[in-house]
Amino acid sequence: MTTSRDIDAFVHDHVYLGASHDDNARRTLWVVVLTAVMMIGEIFAGYVTGSMALLADGFHMATHAGALSVAAIAYAYAKQHASNRRFSFGTGKVGDLAGFASALVLGLIALGIGIESILRLFEPIKVAFGEATLIAVVGLSVNILSAFLLSGSHHHHHGHDDHAHDHHAHGGDNNLRSAYVHVLADALTSVLAIAALLAGRYLGWVWMDPVMGIVGAVVIARWSWSLMRDTASVLLDSTDSHVAEEIQDLVEGPGDVRIADLHVWRVGPEAHAAIVGVVGSAGINAGVIRDRLVPVHELKHLTVECH
């Protein structure tokens, strides 16, 4: 007869937040504050001095501040509702949802920069090189500090190759990654702007400003697509082939069972869930399969069916 103690042995929570969740949340919040202060300062200075360059950069930074705020809110929401039974597999994927939203914003920013740069390439406007360079340098300094704050526990890959994509498919905090990519995008635009402005001021290459804008837009769009692809994969419960292959090797290795049904998906930055259906001899039970899968450290929620 099954006792309450037997049942209690199988009862568990569904908290699948990353080990660095709280630390990453604090880092992101600090970056939000830095970005917001810089944004307010630029907009205020733009109104006082009448500088359109300052106003434009301030409102551009506002879009990044908004996206970073979404990341900070996602951390708080995931922590607050981590034990809420309304979420069947916890709130570990809230960060991926925020990351997907940030990727969309980043894509729109890239589109806006690209269109504006193309228009300026054909219709150049007068640029206040000295003032604009100062703005870019200050913005770059803020972005470097922000990147430093976000770099503590983040693996800095941006989907430039299949290896990076595979890495993100089965590990990593996509919410922190989205915040980091936003900071990198801002830093990239600042670096390209500084190079273009110096070329325009000292060499007379006015065309460098829109050309660098186009280059920056292409790179940012690539980062946006990579982030969108990886977060969408998690949100749609795509099968993690890396973990699935490891499970298949361990279960079928001894040769006494075959996997008839296998589902593997990510439920948090460092957690996967799996449903494993096997067909084998009468001596095979769920306990045997669970023992074989102990080495798969990513598995935090496992359901075994034996036939």
C-alpha positions as CSV (number, residue, x, y, z in Angstrom):
1,M,0.0,0.0,0.0
2,T,1.3,3.4,-0.9
3,T,1.9,5.7,2.1
4,S,2.0,9.5,2.4
5,R,5.8,9.1,3.0
6,D,6.1,7.3,-0.4
7,I,4.2,10.1,-2.1
8,D,6.3,12.8,-0.3
9,A,9.5,11.3,-1.7
10,F,8.3,12.2,-5.2
11,V,6.9,15.6,-4.5
12,H,9.2,18.4,-5.6
13,D,9.1,22.1,-6.6
14,H,9.4,23.5,-10.1
15,V,11.8,26.3,-9.4
16,Y,14.1,26.4,-12.4
17,L,15.8,29.8,-12.1
18,G,19.4,30.0,-12.9
19,A,22.0,29.8,-10.1
20,S,23.1,33.4,-10.9
21,H,19.5,34.7,-11.1
22,D,19.7,37.2,-8.3
23,D,23.2,38.4,-9.2
24,N,22.2,38.9,-12.8
25,A,19.1,40.8,-11.7
26,R,21.2,43.2,-9.7
27,R,23.6,43.7,-12.6
28,T,20.8,44.4,-15.0
29,L,19.2,46.9,-12.6
30,W,22.4,48.8,-12.3
31,V,22.7,49.0,-16.1
32,V,19.1,50.3,-16.3
33,V,19.9,53.1,-13.8
34,L,23.1,54.0,-15.7
35,T,21.3,54.1,-19.1
36,A,18.3,56.0,-17.7
37,V,20.6,58.7,-16.2
38,M,22.5,59.1,-19.4
39,M,19.3,59.3,-21.4
40,I,17.8,62.0,-19.1
41,G,21.0,63.9,-19.2
42,E,21.2,63.9,-23.0
43,I,17.6,64.9,-23.5
44,F,17.8,67.7,-20.9
45,A,21.1,69.0,-22.4
46,G,19.5,68.8,-25.9
47,Y,16.6,71.0,-24.9
48,V,18.9,73.5,-23.1
49,T,21.4,73.8,-25.9
50,G,19.0,73.2,-28.8
51,S,21.2,70.4,-30.1
52,M,19.3,67.9,-32.2
53,A,22.3,65.5,-32.0
54,L,21.9,65.4,-28.3
55,L,18.2,65.0,-28.4
56,A,18.4,62.2,-31.1
57,D,21.0,60.2,-29.1
58,G,18.9,60.7,-25.9
59,F,15.7,59.3,-27.4
60,H,17.7,56.5,-29.1
61,M,19.1,55.6,-25.7
62,A,15.5,55.6,-24.3
63,T,14.7,52.6,-26.5
64,H,17.6,50.7,-25.0
65,A,16.6,51.8,-21.5
66,G,13.1,50.5,-22.2
67,A,14.4,47.1,-23.4
68,L,16.8,46.8,-20.4
69,S,13.9,47.6,-18.0
70,V,11.9,44.7,-19.5
71,A,14.9,42.5,-18.7
72,A,15.0,43.8,-15.1
73,I,11.2,43.3,-14.7
74,A,11.5,39.8,-16.0
75,Y,14.0,38.8,-13.3
76,A,11.7,40.3,-10.6
77,Y,8.6,38.6,-12.0
78,A,10.3,35.2,-12.4
79,K,11.6,35.3,-8.8
80,Q,8.3,36.5,-7.3
81,H,6.2,33.7,-9.0
82,A,8.9,30.9,-9.0
83,S,6.7,28.8,-6.7
84,N,3.4,29.7,-8.2
85,R,1.6,26.4,-9.1
86,R,-0.2,28.2,-11.9
87,F,3.0,27.8,-13.9
88,S,3.3,24.1,-14.6
89,F,7.1,24.2,-15.1
90,G,7.9,27.3,-13.1
91,T,9.0,30.7,-14.4
92,G,12.4,29.7,-15.8
93,K,11.4,30.8,-19.3
94,V,10.3,34.3,-18.4
95,G,13.8,35.5,-19.2
96,D,13.5,34.0,-22.7
97,L,10.2,35.8,-23.3
98,A,11.9,39.1,-22.2
99,G,14.9,38.3,-24.4
100,F,12.6,37.7,-27.4
101,A,10.9,41.0,-26.9
102,S,14.3,42.7,-26.6
103,A,15.4,41.1,-29.8
104,L,12.4,42.5,-31.6
105,V,13.2,46.0,-30.2
106,L,16.8,45.6,-31.3
107,G,15.7,44.6,-34.8
108,L,13.6,47.8,-35.0
109,I,16.5,49.9,-33.9
110,A,18.7,48.3,-36.6
111,L,16.0,49.0,-39.2
112,G,15.7,52.6,-38.1
113,I,19.5,53.2,-38.1
114,G,19.8,51.6,-41.5
115,I,17.0,53.7,-43.1
116,E,18.2,56.9,-41.6
117,S,21.8,56.1,-42.8
118,I,20.7,55.4,-46.3
119,L,18.7,58.7,-46.5
120,R,21.7,60.6,-45.2
121,L,24.0,58.9,-47.7
122,F,22.0,60.5,-50.6
123,E,21.1,63.7,-48.7
124,P,24.0,64.7,-46.4
125,I,23.2,67.0,-43.6
126,K,25.5,69.4,-41.7
127,V,27.1,67.6,-38.7
128,A,28.5,69.3,-35.6
129,F,31.6,67.1,-35.5
130,G,33.0,68.3,-32.2
131,E,29.8,68.1,-30.2
132,A,28.7,64.8,-31.7
133,T,32.1,63.2,-31.0
134,L,31.9,64.3,-27.3
135,I,28.4,62.7,-27.1
136,A,29.7,59.5,-28.7
137,V,32.7,59.3,-26.3
138,V,30.5,59.8,-23.2
139,G,28.0,57.2,-24.5
140,L,30.8,54.7,-25.2
141,S,32.1,55.2,-21.6
142,V,28.7,54.4,-20.2
143,N,28.4,51.3,-22.4
144,I,31.8,50.0,-21.4
145,L,30.9,50.3,-17.7
146,S,27.5,48.6,-18.4
147,A,29.2,45.8,-20.3
148,F,31.6,45.3,-17.4
149,L,28.6,45.0,-15.0
150,L,26.9,42.4,-17.2
151,S,30.0,40.4,-18.0
152,G,30.4,38.5,-14.6
153,S,28.6,35.3,-15.4
154,H,27.7,35.6,-19.1
155,H,29.2,33.7,-22.0
156,H,29.7,36.3,-24.7
157,H,28.7,34.5,-27.8
158,H,26.3,36.1,-30.3
159,G,25.4,33.3,-32.7
160,H,28.1,34.0,-35.2
161,D,28.5,30.3,-35.9
162,D,26.7,27.0,-35.3
163,H,28.8,26.3,-32.2
164,A,27.5,29.5,-30.5
165,H,24.0,28.7,-31.5
166,D,24.3,25.1,-30.1
167,H,25.7,26.5,-26.9
168,H,22.7,28.8,-26.4
169,A,20.3,26.0,-27.3
170,H,21.2,24.0,-24.2
171,G,22.4,26.6,-21.7
172,G,22.7,30.2,-20.7
173,D,20.6,33.1,-19.5
174,N,19.0,34.6,-22.5
175,N,17.6,37.5,-20.5
176,L,21.1,38.6,-19.4
177,R,22.3,37.9,-23.0
178,S,19.6,40.3,-24.4
179,A,20.7,43.0,-22.0
180,Y,24.3,42.5,-22.9
181,V,23.5,42.6,-26.6
182,H,21.7,45.9,-26.2
183,V,24.7,47.4,-24.4
184,L,27.0,46.0,-27.2
185,A,24.8,47.5,-29.9
186,D,25.0,50.9,-28.2
187,A,28.8,50.5,-27.8
188,L,29.2,49.5,-31.5
189,T,27.2,52.5,-32.7
190,S,29.4,54.8,-30.5
191,V,32.7,53.3,-31.8
192,L,31.6,53.5,-35.4
193,A,30.2,57.0,-34.9
194,I,33.5,58.2,-33.3
195,A,35.5,56.8,-36.3
196,A,33.2,58.4,-38.8
197,L,33.1,61.7,-37.0
198,L,36.9,61.9,-36.8
199,A,37.2,61.0,-40.4
200,G,34.7,63.7,-41.3
201,R,36.3,66.4,-39.1
202,Y,39.9,65.8,-40.1
203,L,39.8,64.2,-43.6
204,G,36.6,65.7,-44.9
205,W,35.0,62.3,-45.4
206,V,31.4,63.3,-44.6
207,W,30.1,60.1,-46.3
208,M,31.8,58.0,-43.6
209,D,29.0,58.8,-41.1
210,P,26.1,57.2,-43.0
211,V,28.3,54.3,-44.2
212,M,29.3,53.4,-40.6
213,G,25.6,53.7,-39.7
214,I,24.8,51.1,-42.4
215,V,27.6,48.8,-41.2
216,G,26.3,49.1,-37.6
217,A,22.7,48.4,-38.6
218,V,23.8,45.2,-40.4
219,V,25.8,43.9,-37.4
220,I,23.0,44.8,-34.9
221,A,20.4,43.1,-37.1
222,R,22.6,40.0,-37.1
223,W,22.7,40.0,-33.3
224,S,19.0,40.6,-33.1
225,W,18.2,37.6,-35.4
226,S,20.6,35.3,-33.4
227,L,18.9,36.3,-30.1
228,M,15.4,36.0,-31.6
229,R,16.2,32.6,-33.0
230,D,17.6,31.2,-29.8
231,T,14.8,32.6,-27.5
232,A,12.1,31.5,-29.9
233,S,13.6,28.0,-29.8
234,V,13.2,27.8,-26.1
235,L,9.7,29.4,-26.0
236,L,8.5,26.8,-28.6
237,D,9.9,23.9,-26.6
238,S,12.2,22.8,-29.4
239,T,14.0,19.5,-28.8
240,D,17.5,20.0,-27.4
241,S,19.5,17.6,-29.7
242,H,22.6,17.7,-27.4
243,V,20.7,16.5,-24.3
244,A,18.5,14.1,-26.4
245,E,21.5,12.3,-27.8
246,E,23.0,11.9,-24.4
247,I,19.8,10.5,-23.0
248,Q,19.5,8.0,-25.9
249,D,23.1,6.8,-25.6
250,L,22.7,6.2,-21.8
251,V,19.3,4.5,-22.0
252,E,19.9,2.3,-25.0
253,G,23.6,1.7,-24.3
254,P,23.2,-1.6,-22.4
255,G,21.1,-3.0,-25.3
256,D,18.1,-4.2,-23.2
257,V,15.7,-1.4,-24.0
258,R,14.7,0.9,-26.9
259,I,13.4,4.4,-26.7
260,A,9.9,4.6,-28.2
261,D,9.1,8.2,-27.3
262,L,11.4,11.0,-26.3
263,H,10.7,14.7,-25.5
264,V,13.5,17.0,-24.2
265,W,13.0,20.8,-23.7
266,R,14.4,23.6,-21.7
267,V,12.5,24.9,-18.7
268,G,15.1,27.3,-17.3
269,P,18.6,28.8,-17.9
270,E,20.2,25.7,-16.5
271,A,17.3,23.2,-16.4
272,H,15.8,20.7,-18.9
273,A,12.7,18.5,-18.6
274,A,12.3,15.2,-20.4
275,I,9.7,12.5,-21.0
276,V,11.3,9.2,-21.8
277,G,9.1,6.3,-23.1
278,V,11.0,2.9,-23.3
279,V,10.1,-0.6,-24.5
280,G,12.1,-3.5,-23.0
281,S,12.2,-6.6,-21.0
282,A,10.0,-7.2,-17.9
283,G,13.0,-6.4,-15.6
284,I,13.2,-2.8,-16.8
285,N,11.4,-0.3,-14.6
286,A,11.4,3.5,-14.2
287,G,14.0,3.3,-11.4
288,V,16.5,1.6,-13.7
289,I,16.0,4.2,-16.4
290,R,16.3,7.0,-13.8
291,D,19.6,5.6,-12.5
292,R,21.0,5.5,-16.1
293,L,20.2,9.1,-16.6
294,V,21.8,10.4,-13.4
295,P,24.9,11.7,-15.4
296,V,22.7,14.1,-17.4
297,H,23.1,17.0,-15.0
298,E,20.8,19.3,-17.1
299,L,17.8,17.1,-16.3
300,K,15.8,18.7,-13.5
301,H,12.3,17.2,-14.3
302,L,12.1,13.6,-15.6
303,T,9.1,11.5,-16.5
304,V,9.7,7.8,-17.4
305,E,7.2,5.5,-19.1
306,C,8.0,1.7,-19.4
307,H,6.2,-0.7,-21.7
